Amino acid sequence: IFSIGKKVKFDDIVNFTRQLSTMIGAGLPLTDALSILQAQVPPALQSKVADVLRSIEGGSTFADALKHHPETFSRVYIARVSAGEAAGVLDTILTRLADTLEKQREFREKTKGAMIYPAIVLIGMLLVSAVMMIFVLPKLTLMYKDFNITLPFMTRALIGISDFMVNYWYILGIVIVGGVYAFNAWRKTKMGAYQWDLIVLKLPIFGKIKSMVLMAEFNRTLALL
């Protein structure tokens, strides 16, 4: 029940691939290995493994069975498995695939670690800005009204934003939630994904790093295939 709606984590795929490669390398049949792993993987992945096992027992290839779960197993993952099956070296491919996924996990952990400090700073800035707009500026506004003078445009704009956040915060919340939902829906479309990738790759510093990571992944995958 608790696994319903849960997304399979990248770590789960890495551990599943490593354990499967070890079993296949030890000479265990694919169906037996999947049957054992079905009871060991996290709940969110169990249903996927069970469905893959049923498809294989029904006569499907391993790669075709994985294609039923594109949200869990990427196209590159499936292509590697397909190449391993076609060449008769599935055990070797799974071992190299597990090595590659572990390198990806290590890189992700380093990236997350490097992003902790900037994220804390950004969150702190947003919190301070929100406190200024909601609590501090309204107090200053009362003082400015007593002066009976025409305030500069930027000051009036800040006061207007502050009044909006205080009086119509629920509209701001709806706009933010709706914007995030619309952005995710747009990014999942073919054109949206393409345009978003172009934007990301053109970002200063981060875009160059992203490009280098993608090139490394491309060459590693090409070498493996």
C-alpha positions in Angstrom: 0.0 0.0 0.0 2.8 2.5 1.0 4.6 1.8 -2.3 1.7 3.1 -4.4 2.7 6.3 -6.2 6.3 6.1 -5.0 9.0 6.6 -7.6 11.8 4.1 -8.0 15.1 5.8 -6.8 18.2 5.8 -8.9 20.1 4.0 -6.0 17.6 1.2 -6.3 18.3 0.7 -10.0 22.1 0.7 -9.3 21.8 -1.9 -6.5 19.4 -4.0 -8.6 21.8 -4.0 -11.5 24.8 -4.9 -9.4 23.1 -7.8 -7.7 21.7 -9.1 -11.0 25.1 -8.9 -12.6 26.6 -10.9 -9.7 24.0 -13.6 -9.9 24.2 -13.9 -13.7 27.9 -13.9 -13.6 27.8 -16.8 -11.1 25.8 -18.9 -13.6 22.3 -18.4 -12.2 19.5 -18.4 -14.8 17.9 -15.0 -15.4 14.5 -16.0 -14.2 15.9 -17.4 -11.0 17.9 -14.3 -10.4 14.9 -12.0 -10.9 12.8 -14.2 -8.7 15.3 -13.8 -5.8 15.7 -10.1 -6.4 12.0 -9.6 -6.4 11.9 -10.3 -2.7 14.9 -8.2 -1.9 14.4 -4.9 -3.8 12.5 -2.0 -2.2 8.6 -2.1 -2.5 8.5 0.5 -5.2 10.7 -1.7 -7.5 9.1 -5.1 -6.6 6.1 -4.7 -8.9 8.4 -3.7 -11.8 10.7 -6.7 -11.3 7.6 -9.0 -11.0 6.2 -7.8 -14.2 9.6 -8.2 -16.0 9.8 -11.7 -14.7 6.3 -12.6 -15.9 7.1 -11.2 -19.4 10.3 -13.3 -19.6 8.5 -16.4 -18.5 5.9 -15.7 -21.2 8.6 -15.8 -23.9 9.8 -12.2 -24.0 13.4 -11.1 -24.1 14.9 -9.3 -21.1 15.2 -6.0 -23.1 11.6 -6.2 -24.3 10.4 -6.8 -20.8 12.2 -3.8 -19.6 10.6 -1.6 -22.3 7.3 -1.9 -20.4 8.7 0.3 -17.7 10.4 3.3 -19.4 9.8 5.5 -16.3 12.2 3.1 -14.4 14.6 1.8 -17.0 16.1 4.4 -19.4 16.4 3.9 -23.1 20.2 3.7 -22.8 19.8 1.0 -20.1 17.5 -1.1 -22.3 19.8 -0.6 -25.3 22.7 -2.0 -23.3 20.8 -5.0 -22.2 19.6 -5.6 -25.7 23.1 -5.5 -27.1 24.2 -7.9 -24.4 21.5 -10.4 -25.2 22.1 -10.1 -29.0 25.9 -10.8 -28.5 25.4 -13.5 -25.9 27.4 -11.6 -23.3 24.6 -10.4 -21.0 26.7 -11.1 -17.8 29.6 -8.9 -19.1 27.3 -6.1 -20.1 25.4 -6.2 -16.8 28.7 -6.0 -14.9 29.9 -3.0 -17.0 26.5 -1.4 -16.7 26.6 -1.8 -12.9 30.1 -0.1 -12.9 28.8 2.7 -15.1 25.7 3.3 -12.9 27.9 3.3 -9.7 30.1 6.0 -11.3 27.0 8.0 -12.1 25.8 7.7 -8.5 29.2 8.8 -7.2 29.1 11.8 -9.5 25.6 12.7 -8.4 26.5 12.5 -4.8 29.5 14.8 -5.4 27.3 17.2 -7.3 24.6 17.3 -4.5 27.3 17.8 -1.9 28.7 20.8 -3.9 25.2 22.3 -4.2 24.4 22.2 -0.5 26.0 25.5 0.4 24.6 27.5 -2.6 21.1 26.0 -1.8 21.3 27.1 1.8 22.4 30.6 0.8 19.5 30.8 -1.8 16.9 29.6 0.7 18.2 32.1 3.3 17.9 34.9 0.8 14.4 34.0 -0.1 13.4 33.7 3.6 14.9 37.1 4.4 13.2 38.7 1.4 9.8 37.2 2.4 10.2 38.5 6.0 11.1 41.9 4.7 8.1 42.0 2.4 5.5 40.6 4.8 6.6 42.1 8.2 9.1 44.9 7.8 7.9 46.9 4.7 4.3 47.2 6.0 5.7 49.0 9.1 7.7 51.4 7.0 4.8 52.1 4.8 2.8 53.5 7.7 5.7 55.8 8.5 6.0 57.0 4.8 2.2 57.8 4.7 2.6 60.2 7.6 5.3 62.1 5.6 2.7 63.1 2.9 5.3 63.0 0.1 5.6 61.4 -3.3 7.8 58.4 -3.0 10.2 57.2 -5.8 8.9 54.7 -8.3 11.1 51.8 -6.9 9.9 52.4 -3.4 6.3 52.5 -4.5 6.8 49.3 -6.5 8.3 47.5 -3.4 5.4 48.7 -1.3 2.9 47.4 -3.9 4.6 44.0 -4.0 4.6 43.9 -0.2 0.8 44.8 0.0 0.1 42.1 -2.6 2.0 39.4 -0.6 0.3 40.4 2.6 -3.3 40.7 1.3 -3.3 38.2 -1.6 -0.8 35.6 -0.5 -3.2 32.8 -1.5 -3.3 34.0 -5.1 0.5 34.0 -5.1 0.5 30.4 -3.8 -1.9 29.4 -6.5 0.2 31.1 -9.2 3.4 29.4 -8.0 1.8 25.9 -7.8 0.1 26.4 -11.2 3.3 27.6 -12.7 5.3 24.7 -11.4 2.7 22.3 -12.7 2.5 24.0 -16.1 6.3 24.0 -16.4 6.6 20.3 -15.6 3.8 19.5 -18.1 5.6 21.6 -20.8 9.0 20.1 -20.1 7.5 16.6 -20.6 6.5 17.4 -24.1 9.0 16.7 -26.9 9.3 20.3 -27.9 9.4 21.5 -24.3 12.2 19.0 -23.4 14.2 20.1 -26.4 13.8 23.8 -25.6 14.6 23.3 -21.9 17.8 21.3 -22.8 18.9 24.2 -25.0 18.3 26.7 -22.2 20.3 24.5 -19.7 23.2 24.0 -22.1 23.5 27.8 -22.6 23.6 28.6 -18.9 27.0 30.1 -17.8 29.3 27.6 -16.0 26.6 25.0 -15.3 25.9 24.6 -19.1 29.5 23.8 -19.8 29.7 21.3 -16.9 26.4 19.7 -18.2 27.8 19.4 -21.7 31.0 17.8 -20.4 29.1 15.3 -18.3 26.9 14.4 -21.3 29.9 13.8 -23.5 31.5 11.6 -20.9 28.3 9.6 -20.6 28.0 9.3 -24.4 31.5 8.0 -24.8 31.2 5.6 -21.9 27.9 4.2 -23.3 29.4 4.0 -26.8 32.4 2.1 -25.5 30.2 -0.3 -23.6 27.9 -1.0 -26.6 
